[in-house]
Amino acid sequence: MHGAQIESRSEAWPKVAIVVLNWNGWRDTVECLESLQKLSYPNYRVILVDNGSIDDSVNQILGWCAGKVVVRSKFFEYDPANKPVNWIEYDRLIAEMGGVPEEEEKVFRDLPPGRCLILIRNEDNLGFAEGNNVGIRYALANGYDYICLVNNDTVVSPDFLRFLVERADGDSSLGILGGKIYRYDEPSVLWYAGGVVSLFGRGPGYVIKRSETNEFSYVSFVSGCLMFLRAELLRNVGLLDSYFFFGAEDADICLRAIRSGFRIGIEPRAVIWHKVARTYDKYSQQHIYYVYRGKIAFTKKHLHFLVWWLWISFFVLYLLLVVPQRQFFRTKSLKVVANTITGGLKALRDGVKRSGKTNIWQGYGKI
């Protein structure tokens, strides 16, 4: 169905909130926002959450809204006709209460969805999970049918949202959907097309699959880079676990969804491009700390405590004996090795001390 056709009956289409989280990354964010303006789907609203940025992000994004910041991209042509973008700004408290719908009706009246923006400003960097949760709470308070999380360092294809909605509306058992994610710098190279939650595997609780198939498939893991969520699911299982900060929060909500009876799938026609690892230094001690802390917390949350303590024993051996050699081989940097050991041990300390019950044993760790 072409954009002009669905526009004529847009009110019949489910209401979708697209949540984009920005933290000191306005250049990436305005390119993402510009691509979202070109969506063929007619019933969506962009909720931009600024996560306590300390650069000039908000002013630059508002400059983009006014048409003063021109976006150059290899994926689309900048269109000045899509400006200005009308916006309403909320702090976290007002946003989570649902904002001011009456004011939104006046500010956004008669404008297409691409020229409307909800801007929510968090005072601090709440991390990926809780930062997105602020936007999700706003969307749930306003009765959105679906919430679509999109990383700010992505560019989306015009039809990606329409394909996701069509798939979800055709199968009420689907709680979470993902799509195909290609590399921004190598647009034909696939980065992600489905995954498997693995409590004993690599990474923060998941194993990524790469496949060029164009057939829909059920999976057990969807990356938080592009995560399409049914509002009913979020009301049933809760939001992203804010303790993870970043890393493992996506695997965690996928696992909770499956255990609550929802299914998870990949819609291959929904395509975006991702600037992989652009927003952080993956060898910094802080990044390593949060990645390991997320993995430790994830396994503690979903494994029986006896199994988890056995897992921790192997993790310590892996951290002290295997990881330093691997990091030095990759980087030839003793500083990276030191960051890895220090960050990992701090994560181990905090993960072990964290209170909270672990779930009962449920299978072999691969769902």
N, C-alpha and C positions, 0 to 999 in steps of 0.2 A: 504494500500500500504506500503510495507516494505521500509526501508531506502535505501537499495541497488537499488531498482527499481526506486525510485524518483531521486536518485543521477544521473542516466544516462540522465535525461532530466531536470536538475535543472534550466537551463536558461528559461524554459517555466513557471516556478513558480514565483509568484509575489515576489518582493524584499521587505524584512522586516527588519526594524531597531528595535533592542531590546535595550531599554534605561534603564540602571541601575544606580541609584543614590547612591553614597556613601558619608557618613559623619561620620568620626571617627568610622568606623565599618568594617575594612578590613577583620577580621576573618569571619564574615558573608558573606562579598562580595566575597571572593575567593571560598567559598563553592557554592555560587550561580553561579559564573562564571564557575566553574568546571562542574556543572550540565548542564549548557548551552552548554558546549562542546559536550555533548552526544545527541544533538537533531537530530532527523531523518530528519528534514526539511533541504533542501539543499541550500536555497538562503536567508541567513540572515547575518547581521553584528551586533556585539555587540558594543554599544556606552556606555562607562562607563564615567559618569560625577562625578568628585570628587567635592563636594560642600564646598570647603574651609576647608578641614580637618586640624586639628591642632595636630593630632597624627602622627604616622609613616605610615599612610594608603597607600600613593602612593608608597613608597619604598617597602612595603610588597606586594602590588599587582604586582609590576614589578618583585619582587622576585618570585612570583607565575608564572608569564609569563616565567621566565627563568628556571622554574622547581626546584627552590630552596626552595619553600614553599609547603610542601606536605599537601594535604587536607584529613582529615579523616571525613567520614560521614556514617551514618547508612543507607543512601539511595543509595549509589553507591560505587564502588571501584575506588580508585585513579588510573589514567592511565598515567604513565610517557611518553607514546608514543605520547600523545597529546601536548607535549612541545618540543621546546619552542613555545610560542605564540608571533607572531610578532605584534608590536604595533606602533602607531603613536600618538604623543601628540600634542594637540592644546590648546591655550588659548581660552577664551570665544569668543573674537572678531573674530578670524580666523575661529573658528568652526561654528559660526552663519552665516558666509559668505560662508560656504560649504567646508571648509578645502582646501586641495591641492590634488585634484583627481589624478594628474599625479604622485605624490609621493606615494600615496596609491597604485596605480597600480604596481609600482615597488616593494614596500615593501611586498605586499600581493599576488604577482603573484604566481599562481599554488598552493596556500595553501587552505585547506578546511576552511569553515567559522569559525569553532570552534577554529582555530589557528590564528585568526585575531582580533585585538582589537583597537578601536578608544578610546583614553583617552583624555577627555576634563577636564581641571583644572579651576574651578572658584576660584577667589581670596577670595571670602567671602561665607558664608553660605547664599544662596539665598532663602532657604526654599524649601519644596517639590515641590510646583507648578513651581516656576521660575527655580529652578535647573533642573527639567525635561524639561522645555521649551527650555533650551539651547540645550539639546540633540535633541529635536524635531525639532528645527530650522535647525540644521545640517542635519537631515534626510530629511526634506522638500526641502532644497537647493540642495540635491543630488538625488532627484526624487524617493525616496522610496514610494512604494505603500501603505504600512501599517507601523504603529509605535506601538510597544508593550512595554508598561511600566510594569516593573517587579521590585518589591521591592528587595533591596539587601539582606534582611533577609529571603529569600525564597529559596527553592530547587524545581526545575521543573521536571516534568516527560518528558521522551525523545520525546513523540509524541504530547505534548500539543500544540506546535506552528503549526504543520501540521493540527490538527483538527480545530484550529481557522481560518487558511487560507482557508481551504476547505469550512467551513461554510460561511465565509464572501464572498468568490468568488461565492458561489451559491446563494447569496441573496444580490443584489446591494443596497437594502434599508437599510441594516444594517450598521450603522455608528460606533457603539461601541459594543464590545463583551467582556464578562468575562468568567470565568470558575469556577470549583470547587476548593475551597481553604480549605485544611485540616490543622489542628494544627501540627506543627513540632514535639512538644514534645509528642503529642498523635496522631499519624499518621492516625488513623481510625476515629478520631473525626472531624466532618465537622464544619468549622468556617464560611464559606460563600458559598452560591450557588444562589445568586440573591437578589435583594432588590427593594424597592419602595421609590422614592423621596417623601418626606413629609415635606412641609413647616412648619407645625405645630407640627411635631412629635419629637421624642427623637433624641439625637445625633446631629451631624453636618449636618442635613438636610436629613436624610434617616432612613429607618427602614430595618434592615437586615432580610432576610428570610433564613431559614435553611431547606433544603430538600434533600433527597438522591435520588430523581428521576434521571433517566438517559435519560430523554427526553429533547430535546431542548425547551427552553421557551423564550418568549419575556418578558422583565422586563423594569423598568424605572430607575434602578440604578445599576451601576457596580463599585465595589471598585477599588480605585487607586492602590491597592496592585497588581492587575493584570488587566490591561486595554488595550485592543487591539483596535486601532483606525484606521479608514480609513483616508488616507491622504486627500482625498476630503472633508471629514467632517471638518478637521482642517482648511483647506483653506476657508471653508464656514462660520464656526462659531467662528473661532479664537482658540487660545491655552488656556491652563489652566490660570485661573485668579490669577495672582501673589500676589494679596493683601491677599489672604487666607493664604499664607505661608505654613501651612498644616492644613487639616481639612476643608471639604466642597467643595474643588476645584473639587473633582470627581463628587459630586452631582450636582454642578453648570454646568459642561460641559455636563453632561447627560441631564439636563433640557434644556439647550440651543440646544442640538442635537435634542431632541424631538420636540421642537418648530420650528425647521428648517426643519422638515419633515423626519428626519432619525429615524430608529428604533434601539432598543438596545436589546441584547439577551445574554443568558447564554448557552455556549457550554459545557455540562457536561463531555465530554470526555477529555477536557483540564484540567489537574489536576496539582496543585502545593501544596507545604506545606509551611506554614508561621510560623515564630517565633513571635507569637503575643506579642506586647508590649515589645519587647526586646530592642528597640533603644531609649526609652525615659522613664522618670519617670512621669507616668500619674497623680501623685498627686503634682507635682511641680507647683509653681505659674506660671512659664513661659508656661508650657504645658496647664494648665487650661485657661490661658489668650488667647492663640491662638485658642483653641477649641471654646471658647465662642465668641471670635471676629469673627471667621469664620461663626458661626451660625447666629450671628447678621447681618453680612454683606450679607450672603446668603439670609436671609429673606427680608432684605432691598432692595436687588437687584431684587427680584422676586415677591414681594407683592405690591399692591397699598399702597401709603403712609399712608392713613387713617387706613387701616387694619394693616399696620406695626406698627403704633404708639399704636394701641390697643394691638398688640402682645407684644410690648416692656413693656407695663404696667404690663401684666401678667408675663413677664420674670423677672421683678424686684421683684415682690412678690415671685416668685418661687426661685430666687437666695437668697433672704434674709430670707425666712421663711421655705422653704422645703429643699433646698440643704444642709445647715449646719447640720441639724439633720441627714440627710441621710449619709453624709460623716462621721460624728462622729460615727454613728451606724456601718459603714463599717470598719473604721480604728481605732476608739478609740483614735484619735490624734487631739488635738486642733490645732496643726500646720497645718494639712491638712485642717481643717475648715477655718483657717485664710487665707491660700493660696487660697482656693476656693472663699471666699468672696472678697479678694483683687484682685485676678486675674479676677474675674467676673466683678467687678466694673470698673476696668481699661479697660476691653474689651468693656463694655457698654459705657464708656466715648469716646473711640476711634471710636467705631462703629457708634454712634450717630453723632459724628463730621464729619465723612467721607463724602465728597462731592460726588455728582453723582446722576443721576436720577434713580428712581425706575421704574420698568416696570409697564404697565397697568395691572389691575386686570385680571387674567386668571384662572378662576375656583376656586376650593375650597382648593387648596394647595396640593392636591394629584394627581399626573399625572400618 
